[in-house]
Amino acid sequence: MTVPLACALASVLALSVPGGATPGAPVAATPYDGQSLRDTALFSIKAPTTENEPISWHGATSSVPNSLTSWSDDGAHGGGRPASSRRPAFHAEPTGSERCGEAEQCYVPATALAARTSGLLGNGSATEAVLPTVAAGAAYVADSNVLRLPSGRWRYLPPGAETSVVVPADEPGALAQIAESRRWLATGTVPGTTEAQRAAARRGLLSMRALLQPNGAHAAAWSPAWQNSWPRDGAFASAAFAATGHDEEAYRILQYDARTQRADGTWDARTKLDGSGPPDGRAWQLDANGWVPWATWQWYRAAPAADRDDRLNTLYPMVRAAADRAARSLGSNGLPPASPDYWELSTSTTNIGTSAPLLAGLNAAADLARRLGQDADGARWSAAAGRLSAGIARHFAPLGYQRTIDGLHGQDSAAAMMAPPFNQAPADLPAALVSTYRALLQPNGGLTPGNDPGAPWGSYAWTPSTGFFALAWAHLGDTSRADAVLGWLLSKRNGLGEFPETVNGAGDPSSVAPLGWTDALVVMALRARQGDPLPTPPLG
């Protein structure tokens, strides 16, 4: 219930404030972003009415700097609305229907609004984004996708529902969903050498699970432009699920890849989540022909031995079509043609972001072929991998594994794709990784994908590119560098513990959170860091 400002002020002055505090002063409140309550005059007061009915008051007694709260009656944030339609500085909630974080927030730090989404709710069949205006001051109930709101009540997505509901804490349906999430985590392993790392891994696994659709499509994130399934992002999620023992989820993604593969053995850059086709005319990307066979190999190596050959036989036509298309793409120099890479931008000549994944995929496909007794396939793809490896050594290595072989597009974080668990590292790769990292390092501590003069990244760091180096160094045994990068990534999680896609120049999470690709990279890097690296496809 919203009451007029004059009435609210008069009521506050008449109330008996617990603890003998001065009415209007900050009492029993928690700041959302660490600012002093005296500085913001943000408060939450509980006091009885003359009928002895408890009422909570939330609001700001004056303008709150950098706040977009609609509950602060100040002109700077009134949105141009007439005074009669503005919210007053106090809010009464005798029924609990307008508590902070339910109808709208009492206070949202401006820094939180750099992101489009802050978290996820999910029930196995539907997904819903947690918006920054709901996430402020909230937290997940441990090891779940049930959100504890600032009011103390819970928000979750009940089974079969498309829209979340707010319920009292400990509501039976929410408790059942929490218990199910914890059982699912316990069916696999949670990597990490510290509790903070394990908490980040649990959060990443639950977020990837929430992004995974029943048909195997894996959304990149849960905001309209990201609500599609990229073969590349799905491959990383499948590999991370396999690495933590979540076999069903890993295999489901690969089954979706098999259904959505095009007749020529390639994939669209991305598909709608129902698998009906691409959402637009974005150019397809050849790197998927490396990522999907590599993820299939990672799944196979981790899968229960009893039936994995039978299940691999189901996927093998997909692997064969992808590897044959990759092999046919190689030119006389041993390299694939110019193609859009993970930047989703074309280059003038072949790029490392396509070449390195294809090398991993060809070696992975060759090993899978040999395991199924398909020796002719294995020999053909091993020979292609050998030509590609020689081409990379001849054209990319002298440039420090820059983005393109013409040297016109600068350095690229995809240099880390030449390292395990994708490829057996060339002898000169460790030095190239250090120089590439230094070239791409931003003042905020993260990396841009590349320093191409025409790159669109500005001062933003991209968490997947930064995660490439955590993964590579953890698998190469460079623990000090791996720990430094992992530490930065963990420090840039948002208030819900989610990894954002980007970090802006001010060091704040931005774009969307969570990003499934970054979740997968961190989970795999943490497993390697605790002494259990993922396997790397063998050379033919």
C-alpha positions in Angstrom: 0.0 0.0 0.0 1.4 3.4 -1.0 0.4 6.3 1.2 0.7 10.1 0.4 3.9 11.6 1.5 2.4 14.0 4.0 0.3 11.3 5.5 3.3 8.9 5.7 5.5 11.5 7.4 2.8 12.3 9.9 2.4 8.6 10.6 6.1 8.1 11.1 6.3 10.9 13.5 3.4 9.4 15.5 5.0 5.9 15.5 7.0 4.4 18.3 10.3 3.5 16.7 11.9 0.4 18.2 15.1 0.9 20.1 14.4 4.5 20.8 15.8 5.6 17.4 14.8 9.0 16.0 11.9 8.7 13.5 13.3 9.0 9.9 16.8 7.9 10.9 18.3 4.7 9.4 17.0 1.8 11.5 17.2 -2.0 10.9 18.3 -1.6 7.3 20.9 -3.1 5.1 22.5 -1.1 2.3 22.5 -2.9 -1.0 25.9 -1.7 -2.3 27.9 -1.0 0.8 27.1 2.7 0.9 26.7 4.3 4.3 23.1 4.6 5.3 23.8 8.0 6.6 25.0 9.0 3.2 22.0 7.6 1.4 19.3 8.0 4.1 18.0 4.6 3.0 16.1 2.8 5.7 13.7 0.1 6.6 11.8 0.8 9.8 9.4 -1.5 11.5 6.9 -0.1 14.0 3.4 -0.9 15.4 0.3 1.2 14.5 -2.1 2.3 17.2 -3.9 -1.0 16.6 -0.6 -2.8 17.3 -0.4 -4.1 13.7 3.2 -4.2 12.5 4.0 -2.1 9.4 7.3 -1.9 7.6 8.5 1.3 6.1 11.0 1.4 3.3 12.4 4.3 1.4 14.7 7.3 1.2 14.3 10.5 3.1 16.1 12.4 0.3 17.5 11.9 -3.2 19.8 8.8 -3.3 22.8 9.5 -5.6 23.0 7.1 -8.6 19.7 5.5 -7.6 16.8 4.9 -10.0 14.5 4.0 -7.1 10.9 5.1 -7.8 10.3 5.3 -4.0 12.5 8.4 -3.6 10.4 11.5 -4.3 13.1 13.6 -5.9 13.0 15.4 -9.2 16.2 13.9 -10.5 14.7 10.4 -10.8 11.1 11.3 -11.3 11.3 10.4 -14.9 9.5 13.6 -15.9 6.3 12.4 -14.4 4.0 14.9 -12.7 4.3 15.1 -8.9 0.9 13.5 -8.5 2.1 10.3 -10.1 5.5 10.0 -8.4 6.0 7.6 -5.6 6.4 9.1 -2.1 9.5 8.6 0.0 7.7 6.1 2.2 6.0 2.8 1.5 3.7 0.9 3.9 3.1 -2.8 3.4 0.7 -4.2 5.9 -0.2 -7.1 3.6 3.3 -7.8 2.2 2.2 -7.4 -1.4 4.6 -4.6 -2.2 7.7 -5.6 -0.4 11.1 -4.7 -1.7 12.1 -6.9 -4.6 8.6 -8.2 -5.2 6.6 -5.5 -7.0 9.7 -3.3 -7.5 12.9 -2.5 -5.6 13.4 0.1 -2.9 16.9 0.9 -4.2 18.9 -0.3 -7.2 22.5 0.8 -7.5 23.2 2.3 -10.9 26.1 0.0 -11.3 23.7 -3.0 -11.3 22.0 -1.6 -14.4 25.0 -2.1 -16.6 23.7 -5.6 -17.1 20.6 -6.8 -18.9 20.1 -9.8 -16.7 21.5 -10.9 -13.4 20.5 -14.5 -12.8 18.1 -17.4 -13.7 15.1 -19.2 -12.4 14.3 -22.6 -13.9 12.2 -25.6 -13.4 13.6 -28.0 -16.0 11.1 -27.1 -18.7 11.1 -23.3 -18.6 13.6 -20.5 -17.8 13.1 -17.0 -16.6 15.7 -14.2 -16.2 16.3 -12.5 -12.9 16.4 -8.8 -13.8 18.8 -6.4 -12.1 15.9 -4.6 -10.5 14.9 -7.8 -8.8 18.4 -9.1 -8.0 19.5 -6.1 -5.9 19.7 -7.2 -2.3 18.6 -10.8 -3.2 20.5 -14.0 -3.0 19.9 -17.6 -4.1 19.0 -20.1 -1.5 22.2 -22.2 -1.4 22.7 -24.6 -4.3 19.5 -23.8 -6.0 17.7 -21.5 -8.4 15.3 -20.3 -5.8 15.8 -16.6 -5.0 15.6 -15.2 -1.5 14.3 -11.6 -1.7 15.2 -8.7 0.5 11.8 -9.1 2.2 12.7 -12.6 3.3 10.2 -14.3 0.9 11.2 -16.5 -2.0 10.8 -16.3 -5.7 10.9 -19.4 -7.9 9.6 -21.0 -11.0 7.2 -23.9 -10.0 7.1 -27.1 -12.0 5.2 -26.6 -15.3 5.0 -22.9 -14.8 6.2 -20.2 -17.3 6.2 -17.4 -14.8 7.8 -17.2 -11.3 5.8 -16.7 -8.1 6.7 -15.1 -4.8 6.0 -17.4 -1.8 6.7 -17.4 1.9 10.1 -18.8 2.9 10.1 -22.6 3.2 7.1 -23.0 1.0 6.9 -26.8 0.2 7.1 -26.5 -3.6 10.2 -24.3 -3.4 11.8 -26.6 -0.8 11.2 -29.5 -3.1 12.9 -27.7 -6.0 15.9 -26.8 -3.7 16.2 -30.5 -2.7 16.1 -31.6 -6.3 18.9 -29.2 -7.3 21.1 -30.4 -4.5 20.5 -34.0 -5.5 21.4 -33.2 -9.1 24.7 -31.6 -8.0 25.4 -34.6 -5.9 25.1 -37.0 -8.9 28.3 -35.5 -10.2 31.4 -33.7 -8.9 31.9 -30.1 -8.0 35.5 -28.9 -8.8 37.5 -26.4 -6.9 40.3 -26.2 -4.3 38.6 -23.7 -2.0 35.0 -23.3 -0.9 34.7 -20.1 -2.9 35.7 -21.9 -6.0 33.4 -24.8 -5.3 30.5 -22.3 -4.8 31.3 -20.7 -8.1 31.3 -24.1 -9.8 28.0 -25.1 -8.2 26.5 -21.8 -9.4 27.9 -22.3 -12.9 26.6 -25.9 -13.2 23.1 -24.8 -12.0 23.1 -21.9 -14.4 24.1 -24.1 -17.4 21.4 -26.5 -16.4 18.8 -23.7 -16.3 19.9 -22.6 -19.8 19.6 -26.2 -21.1 16.3 -26.9 -22.8 14.4 -30.2 -22.7 15.2 -30.8 -26.4 19.0 -30.3 -25.9 19.2 -26.7 -27.1 21.5 -24.7 -24.9 20.8 -21.0 -24.7 23.8 -18.7 -24.5 22.1 -16.6 -21.9 18.5 -15.5 -21.1 18.0 -12.2 -22.9 16.3 -12.0 -26.3 19.4 -11.7 -28.5 21.1 -14.5 -26.5 18.1 -16.9 -26.4 19.4 -19.0 -29.2 21.6 -22.1 -29.3 25.1 -21.7 -30.7 26.9 -25.0 -31.5 30.1 -23.6 -30.0 28.6 -22.5 -26.7 26.7 -25.8 -26.4 29.9 -27.8 -27.1 31.6 -26.1 -24.1 28.6 -26.7 -21.9 28.5 -30.4 -23.0 32.2 -30.8 -22.2 31.7 -29.2 -18.8 28.8 -31.4 -17.9 30.7 -34.5 -19.0 33.7 -33.4 -17.0 31.6 -33.2 -13.8 29.8 -36.5 -14.4 26.5 -35.1 -15.6 26.3 -37.5 -18.5 22.6 -37.0 -19.5 22.9 -33.3 -19.9 26.2 -33.6 -21.9 24.7 -36.2 -24.3 21.4 -34.3 -24.7 23.3 -31.3 -26.2 25.1 -33.6 -28.7 21.8 -35.2 -29.7 20.5 -31.7 -30.5 23.6 -31.0 -32.6 22.9 -34.2 -34.6 19.4 -33.1 -35.3 20.3 -29.6 -36.3 23.3 -30.4 -38.5 22.9 -29.2 -42.1 23.0 -31.6 -45.0 26.5 -30.5 -46.0 27.9 -31.3 -42.5 28.0 -27.8 -41.2 25.8 -25.9 -38.7 24.0 -22.6 -38.7 25.7 -20.0 -36.6 22.9 -20.4 -34.1 19.4 -21.8 -34.1 16.1 -21.0 -32.4 15.7 -22.9 -29.2 12.9 -25.1 -30.7 15.4 -26.3 -33.3 13.3 -24.9 -36.2 16.2 -23.1 -37.8 18.3 -19.9 -37.5 16.7 -16.8 -36.2 18.2 -14.6 -38.9 20.7 -14.6 -41.8 23.9 -14.5 -39.7 26.7 -16.2 -41.6 27.5 -19.8 -40.6 30.8 -20.5 -38.9 33.1 -23.3 -39.8 34.5 -23.6 -36.2 31.5 -25.6 -35.2 32.9 -28.5 -37.3 35.7 -28.6 -34.8 33.9 -27.9 -31.6 31.1 -30.5 -31.9 33.4 -33.5 -32.6 35.7 -32.3 -29.8 32.8 -32.1 -27.4 31.6 -35.6 -28.5 35.1 -36.9 -27.8 35.1 -35.3 -24.3 31.6 -36.8 -23.6 32.8 -40.3 -24.8 35.9 -40.2 -22.6 33.8 -39.4 -19.5 30.8 -41.5 -20.3 30.0 -44.8 -18.5 31.8 -47.5 -20.4 28.9 -50.0 -20.4 26.9 -48.4 -23.2 29.0 -45.6 -24.5 30.0 -47.3 -27.8 26.3 -47.9 -28.6 25.5 -44.2 -27.9 28.5 -43.1 -29.9 27.3 -45.1 -32.9 24.1 -42.9 -32.8 26.2 -39.7 -33.0 28.8 -41.1 -35.4 27.1 -40.0 -38.6 27.2 -36.4 -37.3 30.9 -36.7 -36.5 31.7 -38.2 -39.9 29.8 -35.5 -41.8 31.4 -32.7 -39.7 35.0 -34.1 -40.0 34.7 -34.8 -43.7 33.5 -31.2 -44.3 36.4 -29.9 -42.2 38.9 -32.0 -44.1 37.5 -30.9 -47.5 37.8 -27.2 -46.4 41.6 -27.3 -46.2 43.5 -25.6 -49.0 46.9 -26.2 -50.5 48.5 -24.4 -47.5 46.8 -26.9 -45.1 44.5 -24.2 -43.7 40.7 -23.6 -43.9 39.3 -20.7 -45.8 38.5 -17.3 -44.3 35.3 -17.7 -42.2 33.6 -15.8 -39.4 35.1 -16.9 -36.1 33.9 -16.7 -32.5 33.9 -12.9 -32.9 31.1 -13.6 -35.5 33.0 -11.2 -37.8 34.7 -12.1 -41.1 38.4 -11.8 -41.7 40.3 -11.2 -44.9 42.3 -14.5 -44.5 42.0 -17.7 -42.5 41.9 -17.1 -38.7 43.2 -18.9 -35.7 39.7 -19.0 -34.1 38.6 -21.4 -36.9 41.9 -23.3 -37.5 42.5 -24.3 -33.9 39.0 -25.7 -33.3 39.2 -27.7 -36.6 42.5 -29.2 -35.5 41.0 -30.3 -32.2 37.9 -31.7 -34.0 39.8 -33.6 -36.6 42.0 -35.3 -34.0 39.0 -36.0 -31.8 37.0 -37.5 -34.7 40.0 -39.6 -35.8 40.3 -41.1 -32.3 36.5 -41.8 -32.1 36.7 -43.5 -35.5 39.4 -45.8 -34.4 37.5 -46.7 -31.2 34.6 -47.8 -33.3 36.8 -49.7 -35.8 36.3 -47.2 -38.5 40.0 -47.2 -39.4 39.6 -45.7 -42.9 37.8 -42.7 -41.5 40.4 -42.4 -38.7 43.3 -42.4 -41.2 41.6 -39.9 -43.4 41.0 -37.4 -40.6 44.4 -38.0 -39.0 46.0 -37.1 -42.4 43.9 -33.9 -42.6 44.8 -33.0 -39.0 48.5 -33.4 -40.0 48.1 -31.0 -42.9 46.3 -28.5 -40.8 48.9 -28.8 -38.0 51.7 -28.2 -40.4 49.9 -25.2 -41.9 49.4 -23.6 -38.5 53.0 -24.2 -37.6 54.1 -22.6 -40.9 51.7 -19.6 -41.1 50.5 -18.8 -37.5 53.4 -19.7 -35.3 55.9 -17.2 -36.7 53.3 -14.5 -35.9 52.7 -15.7 -32.3 49.4 -17.2 -33.2 47.8 -13.9 -34.2 44.3 -13.7 -35.4 45.1 -14.1 -39.1 48.1 -15.2 -41.2 48.4 -11.9 -42.9 49.2 -10.2 -39.6 46.7 -7.4 -40.2 44.2 -8.3 -37.5 46.3 -8.3 -34.4 46.5 -10.7 -31.5 43.6 -13.0 -30.5 42.6 -14.7 -27.3 41.9 -17.7 -29.6 45.6 -18.5 -29.4 44.7 -20.3 -26.2 42.7 -22.7 -28.3 46.0 -24.2 -29.4 46.5 -25.5 -25.8 45.0 -28.5 -24.0 42.3 -29.6 -23.5 41.8 -28.8 -27.2 45.2 -29.4 -28.8 48.6 -30.7 -27.8 50.5 -27.5 -27.2 53.3 -26.6 -29.7 56.6 -25.9 -28.0 56.4 -22.2 -28.7 52.9 -21.8 -27.4 53.6 -20.9 -23.7 55.6 -17.8 -24.7 53.0 -16.8 -27.2 50.2 -17.1 -24.6 52.1 -14.7 -22.3 52.6 -12.1 -24.9 49.1 -12.4 -26.2 47.7 -12.0 -22.6 49.7 -8.9 -22.0 48.6 -7.4 -25.3 44.9 -7.9 -24.6 44.9 -7.0 -20.9 42.6 -4.2 -20.0 42.9 -1.7 -17.1 40.0 -3.5 -15.4 42.0 -6.7 -15.3 40.3 -8.8 -18.0 41.0 -9.4 -21.6 39.4 -8.3 -24.9 39.0 -11.0 -27.6 41.6 -9.2 -29.7 43.4 -6.0 -30.5 42.4 -5.8 -34.1 42.4 -2.1 -35.1 38.7 -2.5 -36.0 37.7 -4.5 -33.0 34.4 -3.4 -31.4 35.3 -4.1 -27.7 36.4 -0.7 -26.5 37.3 -0.8 -22.8 35.2 -3.9 -22.1 36.8 -7.1 -21.1 35.1 -10.4 -22.2 34.9 -13.1 -19.7 35.1 -16.0 -22.2 38.3 -14.7 -23.6 39.8 -14.3 -20.1 38.5 -17.8 -19.3 40.4 -19.2 -22.3 43.7 -18.4 -20.5 42.6 -19.8 -17.2 41.7 -23.0 -18.9 44.9 -23.1 -21.0 47.3 -22.3 -18.1 45.5 -24.7 -15.7 46.0 -27.5 -18.3 49.6 -26.5 -19.0 50.5 -26.6 -15.3 51.2 -22.8 -15.1 49.3 -22.6 -11.7 50.3 -19.1 -10.7 48.9 -17.6 -13.9 45.9 -19.8 -13.9 45.1 -18.8 -10.3 45.5 -15.1 -11.1 43.0 -15.3 -13.9 40.6 -17.5 -12.0 40.8 -15.0 -9.1 39.9 -12.1 -11.4 36.9 -14.0 -12.9 35.6 -15.0 -9.5 35.9 -11.4 -8.3 33.7 -10.1 -11.2 30.7 -12.3 -10.4 27.7 -10.2 -9.7 25.7 -10.1 -6.4 24.0 -13.4 -7.2 27.4 -15.1 -7.9 26.8 -15.2 -11.7 29.5 -14.7 -14.3 28.7 -11.9 -16.7 29.5 -11.9 -20.4 31.5 -8.6 -20.1 33.0 -6.3 -17.5 32.9 -2.6 -18.4 35.7 -0.1 -18.1 34.6 0.8 -14.5 35.0 -2.9 -13.5 31.3 -3.7 -13.2 29.5 -6.8 -14.6 27.7 -5.8 -17.8 25.8 -7.3 -20.8 24.1 -10.5 -19.6 24.7 -12.8 -16.6 25.0 -15.7 -16.4 26.8 -16.5 -19.7 26.9 -20.3 -20.1 30.1 -20.3 -22.0 32.0 -18.6 -19.2 30.4 -21.0 -16.7 31.7 -23.9 -18.7 35.2 -22.5 -19.0 35.5 -21.9 -15.2 34.2 -25.3 -14.3 36.7 -27.0 -16.6 39.6 -24.8 -15.4 38.7 -25.5 -11.8 38.8 -29.2 -12.4 42.2 -29.0 -14.0 43.5 -26.7 -11.3 42.7 -29.3 -8.6 44.9 -31.8 -10.4 42.4 -33.5 -12.7 42.8 -32.0 -16.2 40.5 -32.9 -19.0 42.0 -35.2 -21.6 43.3 -33.8 -24.9 42.6 -35.5 -28.3 45.7 -37.5 -29.3 47.6 -36.8 -32.5 46.9 -39.2 -35.3 
